[in-house]
């Protein structure tokens, strides 16, 4: 966790909460003694910031973000200072995978959006199986996260953390088909968390 992240949490929490108020459910599901891969749905550009603010300030977390965001002047610098790192979604980005694995090995939570892009409705994008591969290689559980959508100024948003989920595969490293099936499942669980709040 960077000092910049702690300052962001302290300074921006009241500002963003005033503009985009949110209520947090299930924060107790996020383990305090082991890292997890936080898997959220993604409908708005501000989602990663709100999810980070929904976690306690002392909880270390890094964000896997699209490479295009990291290449954006000022914004890329800002999210990089928060601990985010880029992934090239169109290719097998081994550097991003190594960074993700090291993040978990260092004891920090990893925040990813398995659908790989902003999605307004469940089913519009197929989740990427790579998130499960990272979890399997590190032994970190997957933890579904739901964030309400779309965000509107001064309107309450629900952020829900579900129970950790540990996929099991027939072999030590698993197959691409197993990764895809579990990626589909963790995203299904994320959306299921929000159904009672989005009626």
MARTIDO-145511 format. One line per 2 residues: their letters; for each residue x, y, z of N, C-alpha, C, O. Coordinates in steps of 0.2 Angstrom, whole numbers, plus 5000, padded with zeros to 4 digits. Example, Ala and Ser with C-alpha at 12.3 -4.5 7.8 and 13.67 -1.06 7.14 Angstrom:
BEGIN
as	5066:4972:5039:5062:4978:5039:5066:4984:5039:5071:4983:5042 | 5064:4989:5035:5068:4995:5036:5064:5000:5039:5067:5006:5040
% end
This chain:
BEGIN
xx	5004:4994:5000:5000:5000:5000:5004:5006:5000:5009:5007:5004 | 5003:5011:4996:5007:5017:4995:5004:5022:5000:4998:5022:5002
xx	5009:5027:5002:5007:5033:5006:5001:5037:5002:4997:5039:5005 | 5002:5037:4996:4997:5041:4991:4990:5038:4992:4985:5041:4992
xx	4990:5031:4992:4983:5028:4993:4980:5030:5000:4974:5031:5000 | 4984:5030:5005:4981:5032:5012:4979:5039:5012:4974:5040:5015
xx	4983:5043:5008:4980:5050:5008:4974:5051:5004:4969:5054:5006 | 4974:5047:4998:4968:5047:4994:4962:5045:4998:4956:5048:4998
xx	4963:5040:5002:4957:5037:5006:4955:5042:5011:4949:5043:5012 | 4959:5046:5014:4958:5051:5019:4954:5057:5016:4949:5059:5019
xx	4957:5059:5011:4955:5066:5008:4949:5065:5003:4944:5069:5004 | 4949:5059:4999:4943:5059:4994:4937:5055:4997:4932:5056:4994
xx	4938:5052:5002:4932:5048:5005:4926:5053:5006:4921:5052:5003 | 4927:5058:5010:4921:5063:5011:4919:5066:5004:4913:5067:5003
xx	4923:5068:5000:4922:5071:4994:4917:5066:4989:4912:5068:4987 | 4920:5060:4988:4916:5056:4984:4910:5053:4987:4905:5052:4983
xx	4910:5052:4993:4904:5050:4997:4899:5055:4996:4893:5054:4996 | 4900:5062:4996:4896:5067:4996:4893:5067:4989:4886:5068:4988
xx	4897:5066:4983:4894:5066:4977:4891:5060:4975:4886:5060:4971 | 4894:5054:4977:4891:5047:4975:4891:5043:4981:4895:5039:4983
xx	4886:5045:4986:4885:5042:4992:4884:5034:4991:4881:5032:4986 | 4887:5030:4995:4886:5023:4995:4886:5020:5002:4888:5023:5007
xx	4883:5014:5002:4882:5010:5008:4885:5003:5007:4885:5001:5001 | 4889:5001:5012:4893:4995:5011:4889:4989:5015:4887:4990:5021
xx	4889:4983:5011:4886:4977:5014:4891:4972:5014:4895:4971:5009 | 4892:4968:5019:4896:4962:5019:4904:4963:5019:4908:4959:5017
xx	4906:4969:5022:4913:4971:5022:4916:4965:5027:4922:4964:5026 | 4913:4962:5031:4916:4957:5035:4918:4951:5031:4922:4947:5034
xx	4916:4950:5025:4918:4944:5021:4925:4945:5018:4927:4940:5016 | 4927:4951:5019:4934:4952:5016:4939:4950:5021:4939:4953:5027
xx	4943:4945:5020:4948:4942:5025:4953:4948:5027:4955:4951:5023 | 4954:4948:5034:4959:4952:5036:4966:4949:5037:4971:4952:5037
xx	4966:4942:5036:4972:4938:5037:4975:4935:5031:4980:4931:5031 | 4972:4936:5025:4975:4933:5019:4972:4937:5013:4967:4940:5013
xx	4976:4937:5007:4974:4941:5002:4968:4937:4998:4968:4931:4998 | 4964:4941:4994:4959:4938:4990:4959:4942:4983:4962:4947:4982
xx	4956:4939:4978:4955:4942:4972:4948:4945:4972:4943:4941:4971 | 4947:4951:4972:4941:4955:4972:4938:4955:4965:4941:4958:4961
xx	4933:4952:4964:4930:4952:4957:4923:4956:4956:4918:4953:4959 | 4923:4961:4953:4918:4965:4953:4914:4966:4946:4918:4965:4941
xx	4908:4968:4946:4905:4970:4940:4907:4977:4939:4910:4980:4943 | 4906:4980:4933:4909:4986:4931:4905:4990:4926:4904:4988:4920
xx	4901:4995:4929:4897:4999:4924:4899:5006:4924:4897:5010:4919 | 4903:5009:4928:4905:5016:4928:4912:5017:4929:4916:5013:4933
xx	4915:5022:4927:4923:5023:4927:4925:5024:4935:4930:5023:4936 | 4920:5026:4939:4922:5028:4946:4922:5021:4950:4923:5022:4956
xx	4919:5016:4947:4919:5010:4951:4925:5008:4955:4924:5007:4962 | 4931:5007:4952:4937:5005:4956:4938:5010:4962:4940:5008:4968
xx	4937:5016:4962:4938:5021:4967:4933:5020:4973:4935:5020:4979 | 4927:5019:4971:4922:5018:4976:4923:5011:4980:4922:5011:4986
xx	4925:5006:4976:4926:5000:4979:4932:5000:4984:4932:4998:4990 | 4937:5004:4982:4943:5005:4987:4941:5008:4993:4943:5007:4998
xx	4937:5014:4992:4935:5017:4998:4930:5013:5002:4929:5015:5008 | 4927:5008:5000:4922:5004:5004:4926:5000:5008:4923:4997:5013
xx	4932:4999:5007:4937:4994:5011:4940:4999:5016:4941:5005:5015 | 4942:4996:5022:4945:5000:5027:4952:5003:5024:4955:5000:5020
xx	4953:5008:5027:4959:5012:5024:4966:5008:5025:4970:5009:5021 | 4966:5004:5030:4973:5000:5031:4973:4994:5027:4978:4991:5027
xx	4968:4992:5023:4968:4986:5019:4972:4987:5013:4970:4991:5009 | 4977:4984:5011:4981:4985:5005:4978:4982:4999:4975:4976:4999
xx	4977:4985:4994:4973:4983:4988:4977:4986:4982:4978:4992:4982 | 4977:4982:4976:4980:4985:4970:4975:4983:4965:4971:4979:4965
xx	4974:4988:4960:4969:4987:4955:4972:4985:4948:4977:4988:4946 | 4969:4980:4945:4971:4979:4938:4967:4983:4933:4961:4982:4933
xx	4970:4987:4930:4966:4992:4925:4968:4991:4918:4974:4988:4916 | 4964:4993:4914:4966:4993:4906:4972:4997:4905:4972:5003:4908
xx	4976:4995:4900:4982:4998:4898:4980:5005:4896:4984:5010:4897 | 4975:5006:4892:4973:5013:4889:4972:5018:4895:4974:5024:4894
xx	4969:5016:4901:4969:5020:4906:4975:5022:4909:4976:5028:4911 | 4980:5018:4910:4986:5019:4912:4990:5024:4908:4995:5027:4910
xx	4989:5024:4901:4992:5028:4896:4989:5035:4896:4992:5039:4892 | 4984:5036:4899:4980:5043:4899:4984:5048:4903:4985:5046:4909
xx	4986:5053:4901:4990:5058:4905:4986:5060:4911:4980:5061:4911 | 4989:5062:4916:4987:5064:4923:4982:5058:4926:4984:5056:4932
xx	4977:5056:4923:4973:5050:4926:4977:5044:4927:4977:5041:4932 | 4981:5042:4922:4985:5036:4922:4991:5037:4928:4992:5032:4931
xx	4993:5043:4928:4998:5045:4934:4995:5044:4941:4997:5041:4945 | 4988:5046:4941:4985:5046:4947:4983:5039:4950:4985:5037:4955
xx	4980:5035:4945:4979:5028:4947:4985:5024:4948:4985:5020:4952 | 4990:5026:4945:4997:5022:4946:4999:5024:4953:5002:5019:4956
xx	4999:5030:4955:5001:5031:4962:4997:5028:4967:4999:5027:4973 | 4990:5026:4965:4986:5023:4970:4988:5015:4970:4986:5012:4975
xx	4992:5013:4965:4994:5006:4965:4991:5002:4960:4992:4996:4959 | 4988:5005:4955:4985:5002:4949:4991:5000:4944:4996:5003:4944
xx	4989:4995:4940:4994:4993:4935:4990:4991:4929:4985:4988:4930 | 4993:4992:4923:4989:4991:4917:4990:4983:4914:4994:4980:4916
xx	4985:4982:4911:4984:4975:4907:4982:4976:4900:4977:4980:4899 | 4986:4973:4895:4984:4974:4888:4978:4969:4887:4980:4963:4886
xx	4972:4971:4886:4967:4966:4886:4966:4962:4879:4963:4957:4879 | 4970:4965:4874:4970:4961:4868:4975:4956:4867:4975:4953:4862
xx	4979:4955:4872:4985:4950:4871:4986:4947:4878:4983:4948:4883 | 4990:4941:4877:4992:4938:4883:4997:4942:4887:5003:4942:4885
xx	4995:4946:4892:5000:4951:4895:5003:4947:4901:5001:4948:4906 | 5009:4944:4899:5012:4941:4905:5015:4945:4910:5015:4943:4916
xx	5017:4951:4909:5019:4956:4914:5014:4958:4919:5015:4958:4925 | 5008:4959:4916:5002:4960:4920:5001:4954:4925:4999:4955:4931
xx	5001:4948:4922:5000:4942:4926:5005:4941:4932:5003:4940:4937 | 5011:4943:4930:5016:4942:4935:5015:4947:4940:5016:4946:4946
xx	5013:4953:4939:5012:4959:4943:5006:4957:4948:5006:4958:4954 | 5001:4954:4945:4995:4952:4949:4997:4946:4954:4995:4947:4960
xx	5001:4941:4952:5003:4936:4956:5008:4939:4962:5007:4937:4967 | 5012:4943:4960:5016:4946:4965:5012:4950:4970:5014:4950:4976
xx	5007:4954:4968:5003:4958:4972:5000:4953:4978:5000:4955:4984 | 4998:4947:4976:4995:4943:4981:5000:4940:4985:4999:4939:4991
xx	5006:4938:4982:5011:4935:4986:5014:4940:4991:5016:4938:4996 | 5013:4946:4990:5015:4951:4994:5010:4953:5000:5011:4957:5004
xx	5004:4950:4999:4999:4950:5004:4994:4955:5003:4990:4957:5008 | 4993:4958:4997:4988:4963:4996:4983:4960:4992:4984:4955:4988
xx	4977:4963:4993:4971:4961:4989:4972:4963:4982:4975:4968:4980 | 4969:4960:4977:4969:4962:4970:4962:4963:4968:4958:4958:4968
xx	4961:4969:4965:4954:4971:4962:4954:4970:4955:4958:4973:4951 | 4950:4966:4952:4949:4965:4945:4942:4965:4943:4937:4964:4947
xx	4941:4967:4937:4934:4967:4934:4934:4962:4928:4936:4963:4922 | 4932:4955:4930:4933:4950:4925:4930:4951:4918:4932:4948:4913
xx	4925:4955:4918:4921:4956:4911:4926:4960:4906:4925:4961:4900 | 4931:4964:4909:4936:4967:4905:4934:4974:4902:4938:4977:4899
xx	4928:4976:4903:4926:4982:4901:4920:4984:4905:4917:4980:4909 | 4917:4990:4904:4911:4993:4907:4905:4989:4904:4904:4989:4898
xx	4901:4987:4908:4895:4983:4906:4889:4985:4910:4889:4986:4916 | 4884:4987:4907:4878:4990:4910:4873:4984:4912:4870:4985:4917
xx	4873:4979:4909:4868:4973:4910:4872:4967:4910:4876:4965:4906 | 4870:4962:4915:4873:4956:4915:4873:4952:4909:4867:4952:4906
xx	4878:4949:4907:4878:4945:4901:4880:4949:4894:4881:4945:4889 | 4882:4955:4895:4884:4959:4889:4891:4957:4887:4893:4958:4881
xx	4895:4955:4892:4902:4953:4890:4904:4947:4894:4902:4946:4899 | 4908:4942:4890:4910:4936:4893:4916:4937:4898:4921:4941:4896
xx	4915:4935:4904:4921:4936:4909:4927:4933:4906:4927:4928:4902 | 4933:4935:4908:4940:4932:4906:4942:4927:4911:4942:4928:4917
xx	4944:4921:4908:4946:4916:4913:4953:4917:4916:4954:4914:4921 | 4957:4922:4914:4963:4924:4917:4963:4925:4925:4968:4924:4928
xx	4957:4928:4927:4957:4930:4934:4957:4923:4938:4960:4923:4944 | 4954:4918:4936:4954:4912:4939:4961:4909:4939:4963:4906:4944
xx	4964:4909:4934:4971:4907:4933:4975:4910:4939:4979:4906:4942 | 4975:4916:4939:4979:4920:4944:4977:4918:4951:4982:4916:4956
xx	4971:4917:4953:4969:4914:4959:4971:4907:4961:4974:4906:4966 | 4971:4903:4955:4973:4896:4956:4981:4896:4957:4983:4892:4961
xx	4985:4900:4954:4992:4900:4954:4994:4902:4961:5000:4900:4964 | 4990:4907:4964:4992:4909:4971:4989:4906:4977:4991:4907:4983
xx	4983:4903:4976:4980:4900:4981:4975:4905:4984:4972:4903:4990 | 4974:4911:4981:4970:4916:4984:4962:4915:4982:4961:4913:4976
xx	4958:4915:4987:4951:4914:4985:4948:4920:4980:4951:4925:4980 | 4943:4919:4977:4940:4924:4973:4934:4926:4977:4931:4923:4981
xx	4933:4933:4977:4928:4936:4981:4924:4940:4977:4926:4946:4975 | 4917:4939:4976:4913:4943:4972:4911:4949:4975:4910:4950:4981
xx	4911:4955:4971:4909:4961:4973:4904:4964:4968:4905:4964:4962 | 4898:4967:4971:4893:4970:4967:4893:4977:4969:4893:4979:4974
xx	4893:4982:4963:4893:4989:4964:4887:4991:4960:4886:4990:4954 | 4882:4995:4963:4876:4997:4960:4877:5001:4954:4883:5004:4953
xx	4873:5001:4949:4873:5005:4943:4867:5008:4940:4861:5005:4942 | 4867:5013:4936:4872:5017:4935:4873:5022:4941:4868:5023:4944
xx	4879:5025:4942:4880:5030:4947:4877:5037:4945:4878:5039:4940 | 4873:5040:4950:4870:5046:4948:4872:5051:4954:4872:5049:4960
xx	4873:5057:4953:4875:5062:4958:4870:5062:4964:4864:5062:4963 | 4873:5061:4970:4869:5062:4976:4863:5056:4977:4859:5057:4981
xx	4864:5051:4973:4860:5045:4974:4864:5039:4977:4869:5038:4974 | 4861:5036:4982:4864:5031:4985:4866:5025:4981:4861:5022:4977
xx	4872:5022:4981:4874:5016:4978:4875:5011:4983:4878:5012:4988 | 4874:5005:4981:4875:4999:4986:4881:4995:4983:4882:4994:4978
xx	4886:4994:4988:4892:4990:4987:4892:4984:4991:4891:4985:4997 | 4892:4978:4988:4891:4972:4992:4897:4967:4991:4899:4966:4985
xx	4900:4965:4997:4905:4960:4996:4902:4953:4998:4899:4953:5004 | 4903:4949:4994:4901:4942:4995:4906:4938:4999:4911:4940:5001
xx	4904:4931:5000:4909:4927:5003:4914:4924:4999:4913:4924:4993 | 4920:4923:5001:4926:4920:4997:4924:4914:4994:4920:4910:4997
xx	4926:4913:4988:4925:4907:4984:4931:4904:4981:4935:4907:4978 | 4932:4897:4983:4939:4894:4981:4937:4889:4976:4935:4883:4977
xx	4938:4890:4969:4937:4885:4964:4942:4879:4965:4948:4880:4967 | 4939:4873:4963:4943:4867:4963:4944:4864:4956:4939:4864:4952
xx	4950:4862:4954:4951:4860:4947:4953:4852:4948:4956:4850:4953 | 4952:4849:4942:4954:4842:4942:4962:4841:4942:4964:4836:4945
xx	4965:4846:4940:4973:4845:4940:4975:4851:4944:4972:4856:4946 | 4982:4851:4945:4985:4857:4949:4984:4864:4946:4982:4868:4950
xx	4985:4865:4940:4984:4871:4937:4977:4872:4934:4976:4878:4932 | 4974:4867:4932:4967:4868:4929:4968:4869:4921:4973:4870:4919
xx	4962:4869:4918:4962:4870:4911:4959:4876:4909:4955:4879:4913 | 4959:4878:4903:4956:4884:4900:4948:4884:4901:4945:4889:4903
xx	4946:4878:4900:4938:4877:4901:4936:4878:4908:4931:4881:4909 | 4940:4875:4913:4939:4876:4920:4939:4883:4922:4935:4886:4925
xx	4944:4887:4919:4945:4894:4921:4939:4898:4919:4937:4902:4922 | 4937:4897:4913:4931:4900:4910:4925:4899:4914:4921:4903:4915
xx	4924:4893:4916:4918:4891:4919:4918:4894:4926:4912:4897:4928 | 4923:4895:4930:4924:4898:4936:4923:4905:4936:4921:4909:4940
xx	4926:4908:4930:4925:4915:4929:4918:4917:4928:4915:4922:4931 | 4914:4913:4924:4907:4914:4923:4904:4914:4930:4899:4918:4931
xx	4906:4909:4934:4902:4908:4941:4904:4914:4945:4899:4916:4949 | 4910:4917:4946:4911:4922:4950:4907:4928:4948:4905:4932:4953
xx	4907:4929:4942:4903:4935:4939:4896:4934:4941:4892:4939:4943 | 4893:4928:4940:4886:4927:4941:4885:4928:4949:4880:4931:4951
xx	4889:4926:4953:4889:4928:4960:4889:4935:4962:4885:4937:4966 | 4893:4939:4958:4893:4946:4960:4887:4949:4958:4884:4953:4962
xx	4884:4948:4952:4877:4951:4950:4872:4948:4955:4867:4952:4957 | 4872:4942:4957:4867:4940:4962:4867:4943:4968:4862:4944:4972
xx	4873:4946:4971:4873:4950:4977:4869:4956:4977:4866:4958:4982 | 4868:4959:4971:4865:4965:4970:4857:4965:4969:4854:4970:4969
xx	4855:4959:4967:4848:4958:4965:4843:4961:4970:4838:4964:4968 | 4844:4960:4976:4839:4962:4981:4839:4970:4982:4835:4973:4985
xx	4845:4973:4980:4845:4980:4981:4843:4984:4974:4842:4990:4974 | 4842:4980:4969:4841:4983:4962:4834:4982:4960:4833:4983:4954
x	4830:4980:4964:4823:4978:4962:4819:4985:4961:4813:4984:4959
% end
